[in-house]
Amino acid sequence: MKKILFISLVILTNIVNVQAQELPLLKISDDKHHIVTENNEPFFWLGGTAWEMLHRLNKEETLLYLKDRAGKGFTVIQTVILAQLDGLNTPNAYGDLPLINNDPTNLNEKYFKHVDYVIQQAQNLGLYIGLLPTWGDKFSKKWGIGPEIFTPENAEIYGELLAKRYQNQNNIIWILGGDRVLEKDIHYDIIRAMVRGIEKVETLHLITYHPGGGRRATEFFNDEWLDLDMFQAGHFRQRKDYEFVLAGRAVTPVRPIISGEPRYENIPDRLNRSVLYGWMDDSDVRSAAYWSMLSGAAGYTYGCNDIWQMYSIDRAPIIMARTDWDEAIHLPGSKHVMYMKELLVSFPWQKMINDQSIILNENPIDSAHIVCAIGHKKDFILTYTPMGKSIKLDLSKINAQKVKAFWYNPRSGKSVKIGEYNVTETPEFKPWSIGRGSDFVLVILDTNTDYNLPE
């Protein structure tokens, strides 16, 4: 396997350093619960859904988006070659269609040169591309624009063509499916054929499946090729993301599970256009993220209604998109998931164990549900309260005589010390604010720990 390379080009007249890098391949950890690099370094999947990026953005716009996400610590950008919004018959920003005569065995070189460019620029910025060969309406229209163009025969050829093109591009993660619940044998046959085509050429890149709302990949496939389980909790405030994680962790054989599409920022709750239940916001983003990660997920994907479709005021809005994408990249949720990542990587997060028994107080199962994880060495506890509900913990679960407690503010990435306690005590930890948007992370550490919270 290839090592990370750093190539520095120095342009003396402008004194500008341009750094390119070849990212390491990814693989599954030995315990099968997480993703690691080929050098066994933990990999934190912090994703962003940019489904229409390849289809709608030009090079300059693409770099604007990618640089923003890289700057916020994102690691995976999820996008689609044959895009959802009439991706077969409406050309990209340069007037090119992806296929010749809508034939998956006949790629349009001009379109794919742009795909090549985006993948390479992502790598230069340290980003992996979660690459969907196609959106689901191209093999199971059901809803969407289509048309259906795939058969098992041409799907296999298409998979092989893509694999040949990108087999040496280390920053690829294959994501099959495209928001689809499989209903017919032919749908399964097409996906498996596409995988066969990819694996005819290479088996180095991870593969997963992006299902429809409220489902997990392993509800449809438990095949050997499925490296990662992925779930789409969907755009419903009532969905309990932690339940998807726990269900996925119970599947045999064990796989890492990724939150591939949670509730989006700036989208109507339940996608309802006639009865408005309210709009999803940064509070929804944080709840979905911490619920997922403290329950044992290997990664979380941020999404925004305006960004997935790359909405601009001169385009027809989908699901009441209302903010131009290049402004929506500054919505607070994308920064708050950066704070979440900064907190978790301060610890051996990949070895955390979800342990709800540590919570001693009554724990509701609604939007105020508290989640708790403990380090594998029992030297730290992270507990998330989405609505500012008070917390009582069994501190004796920590391997120490005395602990120190902190509140971590997930809106600012800052923390404040609460105090120190004997592990025989059961203090009530009460945040200074309560209600929707008043979420906090309670951090418990051995007083002798070397862990440092983000500053």
Secondary structure as GFF3:
##gff-version 3
##sequence-region A 1 455
A	DSSP	beta_strand	5	11	.	.	.	ID=ss1
A	DSSP	beta_strand	16	22	.	.	.	ID=ss2
A	DSSP	beta_strand	26	28	.	.	.	ID=ss3
A	DSSP	beta_strand	35	37	.	.	.	ID=ss4
A	DSSP	beta_strand	42	43	.	.	.	ID=ss5
A	DSSP	beta_strand	45	49	.	.	.	ID=ss6
A	DSSP	alpha_helix	53	56	.	.	.	ID=ss7
A	DSSP	alpha_helix	59	71	.	.	.	ID=ss8
A	DSSP	beta_strand	76	82	.	.	.	ID=ss9
A	DSSP	three_ten_helix	100	102	.	.	.	ID=ss10
A	DSSP	alpha_helix	109	124	.	.	.	ID=ss11
A	DSSP	beta_strand	128	134	.	.	.	ID=ss12
A	DSSP	three_ten_helix	136	138	.	.	.	ID=ss13
A	DSSP	alpha_helix	152	166	.	.	.	ID=ss14
A	DSSP	beta_strand	172	180	.	.	.	ID=ss15
A	DSSP	alpha_helix	185	201	.	.	.	ID=ss16
A	DSSP	beta_strand	207	211	.	.	.	ID=ss17
A	DSSP	beta_strand	215	216	.	.	.	ID=ss18
A	DSSP	three_ten_helix	217	219	.	.	.	ID=ss19
A	DSSP	beta_strand	229	232	.	.	.	ID=ss20
A	DSSP	alpha_helix	241	249	.	.	.	ID=ss21
A	DSSP	beta_strand	257	259	.	.	.	ID=ss22
A	DSSP	three_ten_helix	269	271	.	.	.	ID=ss23
A	DSSP	alpha_helix	282	293	.	.	.	ID=ss24
A	DSSP	beta_strand	299	302	.	.	.	ID=ss25
A	DSSP	alpha_helix	305	308	.	.	.	ID=ss26
A	DSSP	alpha_helix	325	328	.	.	.	ID=ss27
A	DSSP	alpha_helix	332	344	.	.	.	ID=ss28
A	DSSP	three_ten_helix	349	351	.	.	.	ID=ss29
A	DSSP	beta_strand	353	354	.	.	.	ID=ss30
A	DSSP	three_ten_helix	356	358	.	.	.	ID=ss31
A	DSSP	beta_strand	371	374	.	.	.	ID=ss32
A	DSSP	beta_strand	380	385	.	.	.	ID=ss33
A	DSSP	beta_strand	391	392	.	.	.	ID=ss34
A	DSSP	three_ten_helix	395	397	.	.	.	ID=ss35
A	DSSP	beta_strand	402	409	.	.	.	ID=ss36
A	DSSP	beta_strand	414	422	.	.	.	ID=ss37
A	DSSP	beta_strand	428	429	.	.	.	ID=ss38
A	DSSP	beta_strand	440	446	.	.	.	ID=ss39
###
